[in-house]
Structures are given as structure tokens and as C-alpha cells.
């Protein structure tokens, strides 16, 4: 849980390392997120790599949308996130070190969050998904306020257990966060139904950036934090208002 406080003192699924869109999503755009459970590649002589990793591979898996600038990379838990995706039909391409591992076709509707659970990339390039969850993307009605106490769970790199967390957003642009083994604080800003902010400090004096959207009752955040020793920890936080 100490990794959680890199993002609270800081969100299973999901890594927003790189993306062709902005952190704040345009109206009508959607989110694709998922986790790669394992892959089998000739480059590793048929070795099946599972997450958490059983062998060291040369680079994270790149997840791109063919014919677009959208590109994300998985981290140690195999999690990836694409935000700001316009509606349409896409081919998701999975590659490692410049070599394509597989591809997967997906249809994206407007204003939804698509979660692809436990992707398995076979040796022939076929990609299977254990389940797909599609939920409406949060849209804040007039008068929706972020102020108050929010409760939910963190899912991402280095998170163990259920990742339970509480956020209290104050009216002055500050907030506090409380997890099982400690708490933290930070600052935030709101524009329409989107929120972005920074968790100040934490182990190694690392600041964590987050962004997302909210309604009167629900909030969905993505976070990114430098990892001690190099790399980036990423994931998501899903919250409901108390």
C-alpha cells in the first residue's frame, strides 16, 4: 500500500503513459482501458509471459490505435488506458520492441468507458478478452459539485489488497486522501465536469498527477507518478460520493 501513498501522500484495471489526446476529454469522446494478462511470442521462443512478469522483457507493450496518434504503454501490471477517443471503429495493435504481437478490433461509442478484462495475446497474434464492460462516461449536470467526501478503490501498478481510499475535496482547491496505511493531501482544479490535481509529496518526495471526470455521484480518475529508481506508476481510481 506504500505505492498507493506515492499517489495519495496519493488509482482488476488500468496506464496512462502516453496518448494522442488530452487529459481532459472532449465532449462525446470515450475511454478504452484494460489489462494484458499474458502473451506468447516467437521472440521469446514460445515462453508465455504473465503479469506480474515472470520474465524480464526488453520493453513495455505498446498499445496503439491503428491509423491514429493514440498510443499507450503497459507497466508492470500490464495495465493501459486510452482517453479522449472519438467514436468509431478501431484496430488496437499490440507491439513489443517494434514487433507486432497481435491486434484486436473494437467499436467505440460516444461518452463511454470500455474496460477490456484480462487480454491474452496468443502466439499467432489472436487476442482474446475474458470480459468487456461498457459504462457511460461521467457527465456532470448543471450544479454538480466536487466538494465533499468520496470513497472508492485504486487499481494500478504496485497496488495490493483492495486499494480502498477516501478523498475529501474542499472548496478552496485543496483535498486530503486517506488510505489503509496513511494519508496525504494536494491541490486540484475543476473545469466543467473534469478535474485535475497533484498529490504533494509521498515516499521519495514524489508528486503524483491525476485527472478525470465526475458527476453528482461518481468520479473516475487516472493517475501517473514517477517510480523510485525509474519508470512510471499508473492506474485508475473509481469513486462514489458519500
N, C-alpha and C positions, 0 to 999 in steps of 0.2 A: 504493500500500500504506500510505501515511501515514494514510488514513482508517481502515484496519484497526487502527492503533495508537491511534486515538481510542477504539477499543473493546478494544484489548489493553493500552496504556501509561500498550484492548483491545489473522452470523456470522457458464439456470440457474434457487435461488429463495429470497425471501420477506420484511410490515411490521407490526409490532405497535404501531400508533399508538394505537388505541383498540379496546376490545372490551367486550362486556357481561359477560364472565366474568372470573375472577381469573387472575393469572399462574400460580398453582398449579392444575392441572387436577383436577377431581373424578374419582373412580373411575368408569369407564365412558364418560367424555367423550372427545371427539376433537378433532383439529386440521384446519382447512382452510387451505391456503396455496397461493399461486400468483403468477404474474406476467402482467400485461397487456402484450402485445406491441405492439398498436396499436388505435386506434379511429377511426371515421369518423362525424362528427356534422354535422347540418344547421347547428348553432350556429356551426360554423367553415366554412360554405359548402362542405362536402364535402371539406375538407382532411383527409388521413389523418395522424394524429399517431402517431409511433412512439417507442419508448423505446430509448436515451436520447432525450429530447424533441427534436423537430425544430422545434417552435414553442412559444411560451410560452402556456399556457392559464390561465384565471383561478383554478383551484383544483385540488388533487389529486382523483382519482377516489375517491368513497366507495363502499365495497363493504359492503352490509348484507344481513342475512338477514331477509326479509320476515316481519312479524308477531312479531319478537323485538327485543331491545335490542342485539343484536350488530352492531357497526359498526366498520369499519377504513378507513383511508385509505392510498392508494398514495403512495410517494415518487418520487424522480427516476428510479428504475429500474422503476417500475410494479409493485413487489412489495407484496403484502399477506398478512396472517396473521390467522386467527381461531382462538383457543384456547378450550377448555372447552365445546365444542359437544355437547349431548346427542344421542343417536341419534335419527334421524327424517328426514323428507323436507322439504327446504327450497327456497325460491326465492332465489337470490342476485341482488340488484338493484345495478346499477352506475349511479351518477349523478355528474354534474358540475355544480357550482354550483346544486344543487337541481333540475336537469333530468335525467330518467332517460335513460340511454344504451342500456341493454339489460338482459336478465335471463337467468338460467341455472338450470335445475333440477338439484338434487343430492341424493343419498341418502347419509346419514351413518350408518355402523355404529358400534358401541361400540369404544372403545380403538384407534382407527386414526389414522394421519396421511395425509390426502388431499392430494396435490400436483397442481394443475392447471397444466400447462405451456403457456406461450405463448398466452394468450387473445387472440382478435381479436374486437372488437365492431364489427359491421357497421352501416351507415347505417340499416338497418331495425330495429335492435335485437337481431338474432340474434347469439348469442355462440358462437364455435367454439373448441375446445380441441385442440391438436395431440396431446396425450397426457395420460393420467391415471395417476398412481402411487398405490397404496394399500398402506401397510405398517402392521404392528401398532405401536401406541404402546408405548413402553418401559414395562415394569412391573418394578420391582426385586424379585427374590425375597428371602426372608429371608437376611440375611448379606451382601447386595450392598454393596460399599464403593466410594465415590467416590475414595478415596485412590489415588494413582499417576499415571502418565503417560498422557495421552490425545492422540490425533493425529487431525486431520481438516481440514475446509475451511470457510471463511467464504463466505457468499453474501449479498449485500445492497447497499445504497446505497454508491456510491463505491468498491466493491471491484474491483480489476483483477487480471488473471492468475488463477491457480488458488486464491488465498486460503489457501494451506496454513498451518496453525497447530498448535502443541503447547501443551497445558495440563498443568501438574503441580500436582495438588491435594494439599496437605499435611494432616496430621492435626490441626493446630491452627487450622483455619478460614482459612488463607491459601493463596494459589496464585500461581504465576508463569505467564506466557504468552510464547511465543516465535514470532515470525513472520519472514518472509524479511528484513525490513529493521529489525528491532529487537524488543524485548520489553517486558513490563510486569508488574505484579503487582496483587493485590487481595485481597479477603476474600469468603468465601462462607458459607452456612449450608445445612443439609440437613434435610428433614422427610420421612421415608419414602423414596419414590423421586423426590422433587422437590428441585431445587437452585436457589438464587438467590444473586446476589452483585453486587459492584461492582468494576469496573476503575478503579483510582485514577489520576488524572492523565491524561496524554496531551497531544497538541497542543492548545494553548489552555487547558490545565489543565481539561479536560472529563472528568467521570466518566461511565462507561457502566454501565447497569443490564442485567442479564441474568437469565433464569430458564428452567427446563426440567425435564427428567426423564431418568433413567438406569436402565440395568440393569447386570449384571455386565460387559457387553462394549460397550454402546453408550450414547451420550448425545446428546440433541437440545436445543439452546438457541435462544432468541430474544433479541435484544438491542435496546436503544434508547439513543441518545446524542444530546445537543443538538448541532446543527450550527453551526459558526462562522458568524456572520452571520445566524442564524435558521433555524428548521426543525429537523427531526429525522432522523438517520440510523438506519435499522432494517435487520434482516436475521436470518439464522439461522446456526447453527454445528452441523454434524454431526460427531461424534467417535466413534472406537473406542478401546478401552483397549489399550495396548501390553503 
